[in-house]
């Protein structure tokens, strides 16, 4: 469980950071798009797919981070083994 918890937290953090970067990049792209559209000089690429990608990344990253934080630190087997060890030493 420790490996899964660490993996989920790592994936969640990476996806959230990547999402923040994509959102900032998308905002810059949209600003450029409006500037170019205003000047009617070129037909720029549509940055809406980056915004959609960042939303999906935020959802998956938030879910993975929440799952990773919500997992217990120790598995049931580890807790049960400690209870058995404590019971045998105590009595």
KAFENLIN-V402821 format. One record per helix or strand of 3 or more residues. SS is the DSSP state (A for helix, B for strand). FROM is the first residue (numbers start at 1). LEN is the number of residues. Records with the same first field share a line. If there is no record, write none. Layout:
BEGIN
SS: FROM-LEN ; FROM-LEN
END
This chain:
BEGIN
A: 2-38 ; 48-23 ; 76-15
END
